[in-house]
């Protein structure tokens, strides 16, 4: 049966690929964007079927995070699946290695990454969970974390810490929401060939990044999307609480 799906940060990359994957299976998708409405509209234009929607909102604002869920419910009729994909990703501009970073840059990096990567997901999850509980309906929530939560991110410690916190929150939510028939899982991708990473992969660092995996390549957005769609399905409900590594054996945790 088709479901209503919210995907945060679905303007490009993994979020877009995930929206495409859900739509191909007949689901209606609310494509969220932070500040790239044109890209979000482009995502919707690529989706199979109809009944999809574009929803905007700054996830660093708790009220906006809650309101975007209400907007998605109005647009889709109901929401059954949430994919917490939006995040502030590492870039050359927000590098904040200890010992190399000024105080203002250090505090800004921690504030901005936790505001979106953790608190944005936490607040959207609250609103979707409440919507499902009020309906008495089962559902699923999938968080997009990172292998950086486990291996460490010395140049971007706030990023690694925010993703580790997201994984931990997902496991707490899995226990709390199981009595309501709501599963909560997380994926921990490694390096993914998104539009944002095209320059790095084509440059001098490209071979070293690909060599991180014994497959000799990096992952694709479509591979991450396939795992997310599976974890969001009723057949994967017994996986609730898991954190699934998706890094091509580039980092093995114990």
N, C-alpha and C positions, 0 to 999 in steps of 0.2 A: 504494500500500500504506500503511495507517495507520501512523503513527509515534508514539513516545512523546516528549512535548514538555515541557520545564521552562520555565516563565516566572516569573522572579523579580519580586517586587513586583506581583503580579497581583490585589491586592485591589480596586483601582479603576482608573479612568482608562485610560491606554494599555494597561497590563498586562491589565486585564479585557477590553477590546475585542479584544486579541490572542488571549486564551484563547478567546473566543467564536468568532473567525474560524477558528482551528485546529480547534476542535470541530465547526464546521459542515462542515468538509472531512473529517471522519471520524477525526481524530487524538485520541489520549488525552492529557490535559493534567494535569500536576502544577502546581497553583496555589500559588505560594509567597507567604507573608506574613511581615512582620517583627513587627508587633504588632497587627494587625487581623484576628484569626482569623474573627470574625463576617462581616466583609466578604469574606474569602476564601471562606468557605462560601457566601455569597450569590453569588459569582462562579461557583462550581461548580454551584449550583442553576440557573444560566442556560445551562449548556452542553448542547448537543445530544449525544446518545449516552450511553454509560456508560463505566466504567473510569477515571474521572478521580479525582484525589486532591488533598487539601489538605496542604501541607507547610510547616512553620514553621522559622524560624531567623534569628538575628542575623548578617547578612553581615559585620559588623565583626569577628566572631570567626572566624578562619581554620578552626578545627575544625568549627564549625557550618556554614560554607559547604561544606566537604567532605562532612559528614554528610548534608546535605539532598539531595545528589546520590544518595548511597547509599539514602536513604529513597525517593526518587523511582524509582530502579531497582527496588526491592522492590515498590513500588505499581503501577508500569506494566509491569514485566517487562523493559523496556529503554528507554533514552533515545537518541533519534536527533537531537533538535533542542534547542538551548538558546537562550533569549532573555534576555539580560542587561538587564533593564528596571529593576530596583530602583535607587533612588538617594535621596540626601538632596537635596531640591529647595530652591530659594530661597524664603524666606518673610520676612515682616517681622521675625521673631524672630532670624533668622540673618544679617541684613544685616551686611556687614563691609567697608565701603569704607575704603580707605587714607586716613588722616588724620582719620577720624571714629570709629574703633573702638579700644576699650581692648585691652590686650595679651591678657588672658585670653579675651575674646570672639574676638579675631583667631585665636589658636592653636586654640581649640575649633572654630571654623568649618573651618579647614584640616584638622584631625585628623578630624572627623566626616565631612566630605564625601569626603575621599580614602579613608577606611576602608571606606566602602560603595560609592561611585561607581566607584572604581578597584579597590581591593584585593578587595572582595567579588566583583566580576565576574572578576577575575584568578583567584581561588581556585576559584570555581565552574567556570570554564572549564578549569582544570587537571584537575579531577575528571571532568568530562564528556569531555574529550579522552582521558584515560586509559581511561575506560570504553569509548569507541569504538575506540581502538587495541587494547585487550585483546580486543575482539570481532572485530577485523578488519573493522569495518563503516564505511561512509561516514556522513557526517552534516553538520550545519551549525550554525553559531553566529552569532547576530545580536546586536550590541551596540546599545543605544539611547543615543546620545550627545546632542548638542545643537548648534544653530547658534551658541550662546554660545562654543563652542570656537574659532570663527573670528572672530566680530565683537567679542569681548571682553565681559566682564561686570563693569563697574567697581564695582557695588554688591555683587557676589558673585564676586570673583576666584577663590576656591577652587573654585567650581562650574564656571566656565569652564575652569580649568586641569585639573580632574579629568576633564572630558569630552574635552578635547583629548588627555589622556593615554590615555583609553579608546580613542579613535580610533587613536592610534599603536600601542597594544598590539594592537588588532585587526589592523592591517596586519602587524605582526611575527608574530602567530599564524597569519595567512593563509599566509605563506611557510613557516612551520615545519610546518603541518598539511596542506598540499596533498599531499605524498607519501602521506599516509594517506587521501586522498579526503575530507577534511574542509574545507569552505569556511567562511570567516570574513568577515563583512561588518558594516558599521555604518550606522545611519541617524542623521541630524542634524536632528531636528524643530525648527521654530520654535515660536511660541506655539500651544498646543493648548487647546481648550475642555474641560478636564477638570472634575470636580466641585470640585477645589481652586481653580480659577480662576473659578468662577461669580460670586463677589462682585465681583472686579475687573472682569470683563466687563460686569457690570450697573451698575457705578458710574461715577464721573466719568472714569476712565481708559479706559473701554471703547472709545470711539470712536478714541482715539489708538492703542490696541493694534490695532484692526481696520485702521486706515489704514496700518499698517506694510506690509501686503501690497497690491499693485495690484488684487487680487481684492476688496478691501474687507471681508475677513472673516478669521477665524482658522481654523486647521485643526481637524479632528475626530479623536478617538481612532481611529475606524474607518478613516480615511484612512492613519494611521500603521500600523495593524494590517495593512491590505491590502499595504502595501509590505514589511512584515516577513515575512508569509506567503510572498510571492513570493520574497524573498531566501533564505528557508529551503528553498525547493523545489529538487529536483535540477535543474530546468531553468535555475536561476540560478547553478549552480556556477561558471560562468565569470566571474561578477561578484565572486568572492572577492578580498578586499583593498580593495574599494571603500568609500567613505563617501558615502552617498546623501543629498543635501539634500532636506528635506521641509518647506519653509518658505513656499510660495506666493510665491516670488520676493521675499520680504521682505528677504533678504540674499543678495547675489550675490558669491561669492568667486572670486578669480582664481588 
